[in-house]
Amino acid sequence: MTTRQLLEIAFSSGRAGSGPATWGQQAIWDVLSRLTPADAPRYNIAAAAPLDPGLPLPALLAGLEGLLHLHDSLHTRLVPGEAGRLHQVVDAEGRLEVEVRHCAEPADPAEAGARLHEELAALPFDTATQWPIRVGVVEAGGSARYVSLVLSHTAVDGTGMNRLVADLTALCQGTSPDELAKIREPAQQPLEEAEFQASERGRRRDEGARKQFLRKLRLAPARLFPPPGEPATPGARFPNAVLRSPALPRAVDQVAAAHRVTSSSVLLAATAAMTARLSGSTEAVLNVVVNNRFLPELTNAVSVVAGDGLFHLPDATAEFRDVVRRTNAAAIGAYRHAYYDKLRLQAEIGRLAAEGVPLADRSCIFNDTREMVTASPDTGTGEETTLTWPVEFEPRPGLTYALDALQSPGALSLTMTADPAVLPRPAMERFLYGIEELILTEARTLEAT
């Protein structure tokens, strides 16, 4: 049996200010603003964990208050302005609600926490009027036994969420916010990042990145997958497939070490190869999500810094080990030019399209989220690869597929959402199993030599 209680953390004397939104805030807000309220929550960034043997509830609440003082992104609102530009407002004071579920025996705090986490993660945010953070706690026997953090993607990306969880852990273990701020330096706040982006150095970086992005757009193929033979069913939902492979984590690391590349490059190479094979092209073009923490001042930032890089790989159907090596070099170039003003880039792309300039297909998306804190427990069991179809999503115009790599205890999962008119379910299965087979085969070959 559980009972519900709402607590409030009073926050005051925080940093305050206002100014233009950062490139990351603007880019994510633009995506979310085009989604239905029912679809937007799947972009929430969420983390949850049991607390064993438990933590005094006052210590957890004090840790959460310390987080608000450390990271302005948690008490920042985004207000739409003219010409689609956002304005960020950092509030110096306010109240953060914490939903507490009191769990009495014989109820399981972990089960109650998982239910609470699912409820909180399924709700959208109104980022103009609300702070972009939602907290849930399960209390049992006088201690907090489970905590759930759900944030709007406009406030944080996966890397930022890892920093946030690490900071909350340190604060609950007794580190003061001032001590932690010194440890985490440098950690730029969103208003400071926006100031850099408006500076001469920031404008040069933006201009150079957009120039390289546009150059690649002109070089890569305008279409990868052939148009569907039959008209798409209006409003057809996009299926989501999840391949869970216990064998992939070790194999990915083996291939990466043998070829002296990153493990992310191995997964990207396999994705590029299967894109080329299933599309009938020799090339692959992928929109790759990049964490963009290359500037020292952004290393420890708890904000949304991730951006899109354009990855183009000719001859993606070559021998896989060659594809792996070339992918690593091409990926570095994509990462280098992924920090820019997306609104300006979109305006430039629109002008080129209006002039009839052929531009690359950007409908295939790859996102390696393995470093992100797991938002929900791994429910898979056994040592065999499994493929499931957990959910369907609302149609996403302009998307062929989106593929995410996720790390979970004892396995690596590949989750894929695709337009069924272009990639029906059998093709999605071939795609996901094909990625696994490419990597496992290369790992077996390396072991045999």
RODO-2510 file (C-alpha; in nm, 4 decimals, decimal comma):
residues 449
     n   res          X          Y          Z
     1     m     0,0000     0,0000     0,0000
     2     t     0,1290     0,3481    -0,0867
     3     t     0,0088     0,6981    -0,0002
     4     r     0,0908     1,0169    -0,1877
     5     q     0,2331     1,3437    -0,0513
     6     l     0,3559     1,6594    -0,2236
     7     l     0,6507     1,8373    -0,0645
     8     e     0,8024     2,1676    -0,1725
     9     i     1,1659     2,2716    -0,1729
    10     a     1,1887     2,6468    -0,1228
    11     f     1,4645     2,7894    -0,3413
    12     s     1,5980     3,1426    -0,2956
    13     s     1,9114     3,3518    -0,3470
    14     g     1,9924     3,1780    -0,6719
    15     r     2,1565     3,3321    -0,9749
    16     a     1,9153     3,5289    -1,1921
    17     g     1,9178     3,6862    -1,5338
    18     s     1,7790     3,6707    -1,8853
    19     g     1,9082     3,6661    -2,2374
    20     p     1,8904     3,4787    -2,5658
    21     a     1,8594     3,1013    -2,5590
    22     t     2,1626     2,8889    -2,6376
    23     w     2,1864     2,7063    -2,9692
    24     g     2,1116     2,3790    -2,7893
    25     q     1,8068     2,5106    -2,6050
    26     q     1,6677     2,6567    -2,9257
    27     a     1,7279     2,3431    -3,1333
    28     i     1,5558     2,1070    -2,8893
    29     w     1,2681     2,3473    -2,8264
    30     d     1,2072     2,3683    -3,2009
    31     v     1,1792     1,9890    -3,2189
    32     l     0,9488     1,9628    -2,9180
    33     s     0,7235     2,2460    -3,0332
    34     r     0,6307     2,0447    -3,3431
    35     l     0,5219     1,7377    -3,1449
    36     t     0,1838     1,6582    -2,9970
    37     p     0,1536     1,6696    -2,6152
    38     a     0,1227     1,2919    -2,6188
    39     d     0,4432     1,2459    -2,8187
    40     a     0,6660     1,5120    -2,6589
    41     p     0,7396     1,3228    -2,3328
    42     r     0,9462     1,0609    -2,5144
    43     y     1,2137     1,3311    -2,5473
    44     n     1,2284     1,3776    -2,1698
    45     i     1,5646     1,2900    -2,0142
    46     a     1,5019     1,0633    -1,7189
    47     a     1,7016     0,8719    -1,4582
    48     a     1,5848     0,6602    -1,1684
    49     a     1,7518     0,4404    -0,9098
    50     p     1,6805     0,2499    -0,5883
    51     l     1,8518     0,3846    -0,2773
    52     d     1,9822     0,0954    -0,0711
    53     p     1,9905     0,0770     0,2244
    54     g     1,8125     0,4113     0,2102
    55     l     1,8767     0,7806     0,2652
    56     p     1,7185     1,0178     0,5186
    57     l     1,4561     1,2172     0,3296
    58     p     1,5856     1,5555     0,4629
    59     a     1,9326     1,4739     0,3235
    60     l     1,7862     1,4014    -0,0189
    61     l     1,5802     1,7212    -0,0165
    62     a     1,8864     1,9217     0,0861
    63     g     2,0808     1,7622    -0,1995
    64     l     1,8096     1,8617    -0,4464
    65     e     1,8156     2,2194    -0,3197
    66     g     2,1933     2,2196    -0,3667
    67     l     2,1451     2,1077    -0,7277
    68     l     1,9274     2,4130    -0,7935
    69     h     2,2052     2,6408    -0,6682
    70     l     2,4709     2,4628    -0,8731
    71     h     2,2930     2,4456    -1,2085
    72     d     2,0960     2,7368    -1,3518
    73     s     1,9431     2,5144    -1,6200
    74     l     1,7179     2,3613    -1,3513
    75     h     1,5476     2,6936    -1,2752
    76     t     1,5458     2,8410    -1,6249
    77     r     1,2317     2,9030    -1,8319
    78     l     1,2253     2,9436    -2,2111
    79     v     0,9918     3,2109    -2,3447
    80     p     0,9166     3,2361    -2,7203
    81     g     1,0001     3,5690    -2,8815
    82     e     1,0050     3,7249    -3,2248
    83     a     1,0991     3,5318    -3,5404
    84     g     1,0935     3,2028    -3,3541
    85     r     1,3799     3,3025    -3,1243
    86     l     1,3653     3,1960    -2,7601
    87     h     1,4520     3,4005    -2,4543
    88     q     1,5847     3,2260    -2,1425
    89     v     1,4831     3,3525    -1,7990
    90     v     1,6786     3,2321    -1,4949
    91     d     1,4671     3,2591    -1,1793
    92     a     1,6396     3,3592    -0,8554
    93     e     1,3728     3,1947    -0,6417
    94     g     1,0797     2,9601    -0,6550
    95     r     0,9555     2,6226    -0,5358
    96     l     1,0321     2,2739    -0,6605
    97     e     0,7631     2,0146    -0,5972
    98     v     0,8709     1,6665    -0,4933
    99     e     0,6161     1,3889    -0,5151
   100     v     0,6660     1,1427    -0,2310
   101     r     0,5030     0,8001    -0,2235
   102     h     0,5012     0,6445     0,1229
   103     c     0,5364     0,2700     0,0848
   104     a     0,4191     0,0414     0,3645
   105     e     0,5060    -0,3272     0,3978
   106     p     0,4671    -0,5637     0,2219
   107     a     0,4803    -0,3315    -0,0825
   108     d     0,8129    -0,3247    -0,2691
   109     p     0,9730     0,0257    -0,2828
   110     a     1,1452    -0,0600    -0,6118
   111     e     0,8162    -0,1541    -0,7791
   112     a     0,6451     0,1561    -0,6425
   113     g     0,9392     0,3671    -0,7607
   114     a     0,9310     0,2218    -1,1104
   115     r     0,5591     0,3040    -1,1371
   116     l     0,6147     0,6570    -1,0095
   117     h     0,9051     0,7088    -1,2495
   118     e     0,6945     0,5927    -1,5432
   119     e     0,4170     0,8342    -1,4472
   120     l     0,6499     1,1335    -1,4136
   121     a     0,8370     1,0572    -1,7358
   122     a     0,5116     1,0378    -1,9333
   123     l     0,4201     1,4033    -1,8666
   124     p     0,5177     1,6925    -2,0974
   125     f     0,6739     2,0173    -1,9742
   126     d     0,5543     2,3721    -2,0311
   127     t     0,8999     2,5267    -2,0403
   128     a     0,7681     2,8837    -2,0581
   129     t     0,5938     2,8646    -1,7203
   130     q     0,7512     2,5662    -1,5425
   131     w     1,0970     2,4760    -1,4282
   132     p     1,2212     2,1878    -1,6419
   133     i     1,2672     1,9343    -1,3614
   134     r     1,0338     1,6851    -1,1968
   135     v     1,1273     1,4751    -0,8912
   136     g     0,9688     1,1686    -0,7363
   137     v     1,0702     0,9796    -0,4209
   138     v     0,9512     0,6560    -0,2626
   139     e     0,9840     0,6509     0,1152
   140     a     0,9710     0,3375     0,3286
   141     g     1,0638     0,2776     0,6906
   142     g     1,1535     0,6427     0,7404
   143     s     1,4059     0,6555     0,4558
   144     a     1,4034     0,7512     0,0896
   145     r     1,4344     0,4195    -0,0979
   146     y     1,3918     0,5264    -0,4609
   147     v     1,4453     0,8508    -0,6500
   148     s     1,3234     0,9573    -0,9940
   149     l     1,4549     1,2571    -1,1882
   150     v     1,2780     1,3678    -1,5067
   151     l     1,4000     1,6710    -1,7008
   152     s     1,2927     1,8457    -2,0156
   153     h     1,5407     1,7887    -2,2950
   154     t     1,5587     2,1693    -2,3288
   155     a     1,7422     2,1749    -1,9942
   156     v     1,9840     1,8852    -2,0247
   157     d     2,1222     1,6231    -2,2619
   158     g     2,2441     1,2732    -2,1778
   159     t     2,5935     1,3797    -2,0754
   160     g     2,4527     1,6619    -1,8660
   161     m     2,2176     1,4184    -1,6924
   162     n     2,5154     1,2025    -1,5944
   163     r     2,6787     1,5083    -1,4369
   164     l     2,3540     1,5914    -1,2574
   165     v     2,3203     1,2442    -1,1052
   166     a     2,6859     1,2460    -0,9976
   167     d     2,6391     1,5874    -0,8371
   168     l     2,3255     1,4798    -0,6494
   169     t     2,5117     1,1749    -0,5185
   170     a     2,7991     1,3926    -0,3946
   171     l     2,5651     1,6428    -0,2313
   172     c     2,3731     1,3685    -0,0501
   173     q     2,7044     1,2286     0,0760
   174     g     2,7854     1,5595     0,2426
   175     t     2,9773     1,7622    -0,0148
   176     s     2,8631     2,1252    -0,0022
   177     p     2,7462     2,3074    -0,3163
   178     d     3,0429     2,5472    -0,2889
   179     e     3,2924     2,2601    -0,2638
   180     l     3,1311     2,0808    -0,5553
   181     a     3,1309     2,3956    -0,7696
   182     k     3,5097     2,4190    -0,7273
   183     i     3,5551     2,0508    -0,8134
   184     r     3,3409     2,0821    -1,1267
   185     e     3,5103     2,3948    -1,2644
   186     p     3,4862     2,4865    -1,5404
   187     a     3,1106     2,4354    -1,5816
   188     q     2,9541     2,7077    -1,7937
   189     q     2,5960     2,8117    -1,7152
   190     p     2,3487     2,8541    -2,0062
   191     l     2,3519     3,2358    -1,9947
   192     e     2,7321     3,2286    -2,0055
   193     e     2,7237     2,9895    -2,2999
   194     a     2,4797     3,2179    -2,4850
   195     e     2,7162     3,5088    -2,4206
   196     f     3,0034     3,3121    -2,5760
   197     q     2,7902     3,2222    -2,8770
   198     a     2,7184     3,5906    -2,9385
   199     s     3,0882     3,6833    -2,9100
   200     e     3,3233     3,7205    -3,2049
   201     r     3,4831     3,3843    -3,1269
   202     g     3,1451     3,2164    -3,1042
   203     r     3,0245     3,3704    -3,4312
   204     r     3,3393     3,2490    -3,6084
   205     r     3,2849     2,8975    -3,4794
   206     d     2,9200     2,9061    -3,5870
   207     e     3,0047     3,0340    -3,9336
   208     g     3,2783     2,7746    -3,9871
   209     a     3,0605     2,4853    -3,8711
   210     r     2,7663     2,5887    -4,0895
   211     k     2,9971     2,6299    -4,3899
   212     q     3,1282     2,2745    -4,3515
   213     f     2,7789     2,1354    -4,2940
   214     l     2,6526     2,2984    -4,6142
   215     r     2,9535     2,1706    -4,8074
   216     k     2,8708     1,8124    -4,7057
   217     l     2,5061     1,8672    -4,7925
   218     r     2,6050     1,9406    -5,1522
   219     l     2,8362     1,6376    -5,1808
   220     a     2,6225     1,3592    -5,0343
   221     p     2,3356     1,1843    -5,2203
   222     a     1,9994     1,3572    -5,2160
   223     r     1,8132     1,0336    -5,1501
   224     l     1,9230     0,7034    -5,0002
   225     f     1,6181     0,4812    -4,9800
   226     p     1,3927     0,4556    -5,2866
   227     p     1,0437     0,6034    -5,2476
   228     p     0,7797     0,3551    -5,1338
   229     g     0,6085     0,1620    -5,4111
   230     e     0,2661     0,2308    -5,2633
   231     p     0,1360     0,5517    -5,1084
   232     a     0,1865     0,5641    -4,7338
   233     t    -0,1187     0,5064    -4,5180
   234     p    -0,2232     0,8474    -4,3824
   235     g    -0,1378     0,8758    -4,0152
   236     a     0,0381     0,5364    -4,0027
   237     r     0,2283     0,5085    -3,6764
   238     f     0,6021     0,4404    -3,6734
   239     p     0,6946     0,1071    -3,5103
   240     n     0,9754     0,0857    -3,2562
   241     a     1,1991    -0,2219    -3,2447
   242     v     1,4492    -0,3048    -2,9701
   243     l     1,7285    -0,5562    -3,0271
   244     r     1,8927    -0,6612    -2,7015
   245     s     2,2294    -0,8321    -2,7501
   246     p     2,4324    -0,9660    -2,4553
   247     a     2,7188    -1,0456    -2,6969
   248     l     2,7588    -0,6972    -2,8447
   249     p     2,9318    -0,5065    -2,5593
   250     r     3,2408    -0,7292    -2,5619
   251     a     3,2470    -0,7577    -2,9413
   252     v     3,2233    -0,3813    -2,9912
   253     d     3,5145    -0,3244    -2,7538
   254     q     3,7214    -0,5963    -2,9260
   255     v     3,6735    -0,4455    -3,2702
   256     a     3,7405    -0,0931    -3,1423
   257     a     4,0647    -0,1949    -2,9703
   258     a     4,1903    -0,3963    -3,2677
   259     h     4,1353    -0,1123    -3,5147
   260     r     4,2288     0,1667    -3,2727
   261     v     3,8977     0,3466    -3,3033
   262     t     3,6242     0,4393    -3,0592
   263     s     3,3483     0,1948    -2,9743
   264     s     3,0991     0,4537    -3,1000
   265     s     3,2715     0,4456    -3,4402
   266     v     3,2226     0,0684    -3,4543
   267     l     2,8473     0,1036    -3,4008
   268     l     2,8292     0,3955    -3,6431
   269     a     3,0203     0,1957    -3,9063
   270     a     2,7806    -0,0986    -3,8787
   271     t     2,4831     0,1381    -3,9000
   272     a     2,6303     0,3053    -4,2082
   273     a     2,6989    -0,0304    -4,3731
   274     m     2,3445    -0,1559    -4,3154
   275     t     2,2007     0,1764    -4,4351
   276     a     2,3879     0,1376    -4,7631
   277     r     2,2960    -0,2294    -4,8019
   278     l     1,9242    -0,1872    -4,7393
   279     s     1,8947     0,1328    -4,9428
   280     g     2,0779    -0,0102    -5,2421
   281     s     2,3291     0,2761    -5,2323
   282     t     2,7052     0,2561    -5,1948
   283     e     2,7023     0,5611    -4,9654
   284     a     2,5640     0,6375    -4,6229
   285     v     2,4547     0,9740    -4,4853
   286     l     2,3576     0,9959    -4,1199
   287     n     2,2551     1,2767    -3,8927
   288     v     2,4683     1,1969    -3,5859
   289     v     2,3936     1,3367    -3,2405
   290     v     2,7147     1,4824    -3,0918
   291     n     2,7631     1,5719    -2,7250
   292     n     2,9626     1,8889    -2,8186
   293     r     3,1620     1,9103    -2,4955
   294     f     3,4862     1,9840    -2,6764
   295     l     3,5262     2,3327    -2,5300
   296     p     3,6858     2,3077    -2,1823
   297     e     3,4243     2,5346    -2,0265
   298     l     3,1469     2,2969    -2,1364
   299     t     3,3067     1,9782    -2,0022
   300     n     3,1033     1,9762    -1,6795
   301     a     2,8050     2,1770    -1,8012
   302     v     2,4631     2,0529    -1,6918
   303     s     2,2678     2,1849    -1,9874
   304     v     2,1727     2,0861    -2,3400
   305     v     2,4865     2,1103    -2,5519
   306     a     2,4372     1,8162    -2,7896
   307     g     2,3946     1,8998    -3,1573
   308     d     2,3641     1,7368    -3,4990
   309     g     2,6658     1,6454    -3,7094
   310     l     2,6395     1,5360    -4,0717
   311     f     2,8240     1,2081    -4,1341
   312     h     2,8919     1,1045    -4,4944
   313     l     3,0694     0,7811    -4,5861
   314     p     3,1280     0,6846    -4,9521
   315     d     3,1772     0,3142    -5,0334
   316     a     2,9954     0,2042    -4,7189
   317     t     2,9480    -0,1474    -4,8614
   318     a     3,3232    -0,2218    -4,8621
   319     e     3,4850    -0,4779    -4,6314
   320     f     3,3642    -0,4012    -4,2805
   321     r     3,7069    -0,3495    -4,1210
   322     d     3,7819    -0,0871    -4,3868
   323     v     3,4446     0,0769    -4,3200
   324     v     3,5276     0,0888    -3,9481
   325     r     3,8590     0,2675    -4,0045
   326     r     3,7164     0,5229    -4,2475
   327     t     3,4147     0,5808    -4,0249
   328     n     3,6335     0,6874    -3,7351
   329     a     3,8063     0,9549    -3,9460
   330     a     3,4803     1,0774    -4,1002
   331     a     3,3091     1,0868    -3,7609
   332     i     3,5785     1,3132    -3,6145
   333     g     3,5091     1,5623    -3,8929
   334     a     3,1359     1,5450    -3,8252
   335     y     3,1888     1,5999    -3,4523
   336     r     3,4166     1,8977    -3,5099
   337     h     3,1455     2,0847    -3,7004
   338     a     2,8401     2,0041    -3,4862
   339     y     2,8321     2,3206    -3,2705
   340     y     2,6342     2,5907    -3,4525
   341     d     2,3180     2,7987    -3,4666
   342     k     2,0608     2,5585    -3,6090
   343     l     1,8074     2,8296    -3,6922
   344     r     2,0614     3,0021    -3,9169
   345     l     2,1579     2,6742    -4,0774
   346     q     1,7952     2,5894    -4,1492
   347     a     1,7433     2,9307    -4,3094
   348     e     2,0438     2,8717    -4,5355
   349     i     1,9217     2,5231    -4,6253
   350     g     1,5809     2,6677    -4,7082
   351     r     1,7342     2,9227    -4,9456
   352     l     1,9389     2,6562    -5,1241
   353     a     1,6361     2,4297    -5,1567
   354     a     1,4329     2,7175    -5,3025
   355     e     1,7072     2,7648    -5,5613
   356     g     1,6807     2,3999    -5,6595
   357     v     2,0227     2,2986    -5,5245
   358     p     2,0307     1,9197    -5,4581
   359     l     2,0945     1,8579    -5,0881
   360     a     2,1818     1,5437    -4,8956
   361     d     1,9304     1,3081    -4,7418
   362     r     1,9222     1,3824    -4,3679
   363     s     1,6402     1,1463    -4,2760
   364     c     1,8539     0,8793    -4,1034
   365     i     1,9569     0,9517    -3,7430
   366     f     2,2146     0,7778    -3,5214
   367     n     2,2528     0,8493    -3,1495
   368     d     2,4945     0,6660    -2,9211
   369     t     2,3453     0,7141    -2,5741
   370     r     2,5408     0,4423    -2,3939
   371     e     2,7059     0,6839    -2,1513
   372     m     2,3686     0,8111    -2,0380
   373     v     2,2332     0,7063    -1,6995
   374     t     1,9832     0,4251    -1,7528
   375     a     1,6343     0,5649    -1,7201
   376     s     1,4675     0,2313    -1,6499
   377     p     1,5778    -0,1160    -1,5455
   378     d     1,6882    -0,3701    -1,8045
   379     t     1,4059    -0,6221    -1,8248
   380     g     1,5816    -0,8624    -2,0622
   381     t     1,7135    -1,1950    -1,9394
   382     g     1,9304    -1,4731    -2,0743
   383     e     2,2291    -1,4808    -2,3062
   384     e     2,0410    -1,4933    -2,6353
   385     t     1,9712    -1,1931    -2,8570
   386     t     1,6085    -1,0845    -2,8503
   387     l     1,4059    -0,8451    -3,0645
   388     t     1,0869    -0,6877    -2,9332
   389     w     0,8336    -0,4300    -3,0543
   390     p     0,7440    -0,2362    -2,7371
   391     v     0,5607     0,0676    -2,8759
   392     e     0,4532     0,2695    -3,1801
   393     f     0,5013     0,6434    -3,2208
   394     e     0,3221     0,9213    -3,4013
   395     p     0,4515     0,9783    -3,7572
   396     r     0,7594     1,2005    -3,7846
   397     p     0,7721     1,3881    -4,1156
   398     g     1,1076     1,3697    -4,2886
   399     l     1,2309     1,0679    -4,0905
   400     t     1,3391     0,7387    -4,2458
   401     y     1,4733     0,5950    -3,9224
   402     a     1,6195     0,6933    -3,5863
   403     l     1,8538     0,4453    -3,4203
   404     d     1,9774     0,4729    -3,0615
   405     a     2,2423     0,2613    -2,8905
   406     l     2,1758     0,2041    -2,5196
   407     q     2,3849     0,0331    -2,2539
   408     s     2,2052    -0,1788    -1,9991
   409     p     2,3274    -0,4313    -1,7407
   410     g     2,4692    -0,7281    -1,9286
   411     a     2,3713    -0,6179    -2,2791
   412     l     2,3776    -0,3533    -2,5466
   413     s     2,0428    -0,2564    -2,6963
   414     l     1,9702    -0,1019    -3,0346
   415     t     1,6361     0,0731    -3,0522
   416     m     1,5017     0,1743    -3,3921
   417     t     1,1991     0,3789    -3,4956
   418     a     1,1260     0,3901    -3,8678
   419     d     0,8794     0,4987    -4,1321
   420     p     0,6998     0,1724    -4,2200
   421     a     0,6417     0,2942    -4,5761
   422     v     1,0185     0,2996    -4,6333
   423     l     1,1425     0,0394    -4,3835
   424     p     0,8672    -0,2093    -4,2979
   425     r     0,9108    -0,4355    -3,9981
   426     p     1,0960    -0,7173    -4,1826
   427     a     1,3479    -0,4614    -4,3127
   428     m     1,3928    -0,3174    -3,9625
   429     e     1,4667    -0,6687    -3,8354
   430     r     1,7252    -0,7266    -4,1095
   431     f     1,8809    -0,3888    -4,0266
   432     l     1,9206    -0,4551    -3,6542
   433     y     2,0317    -0,8170    -3,6833
   434     g     2,2672    -0,7069    -3,9611
   435     i     2,4425    -0,4566    -3,7321
   436     e     2,4931    -0,7261    -3,4716
   437     e     2,6201    -0,9811    -3,7248
   438     l     2,8718    -0,7411    -3,8815
   439     i     3,0289    -0,6644    -3,5442
   440     l     3,0203    -1,0208    -3,4068
   441     t     3,1692    -1,1613    -3,7289
   442     e     3,4552    -0,9117    -3,7196
   443     a     3,5190    -0,9912    -3,3525
   444     r     3,5290    -1,3677    -3,4279
   445     t     3,7676    -1,3045    -3,7191
   446     l     3,9985    -1,1045    -3,4930
   447     e     3,9992    -1,3823    -3,2321
   448     a     4,0911    -1,6381    -3,4963
   449     t     4,3935    -1,4448    -3,6243
***
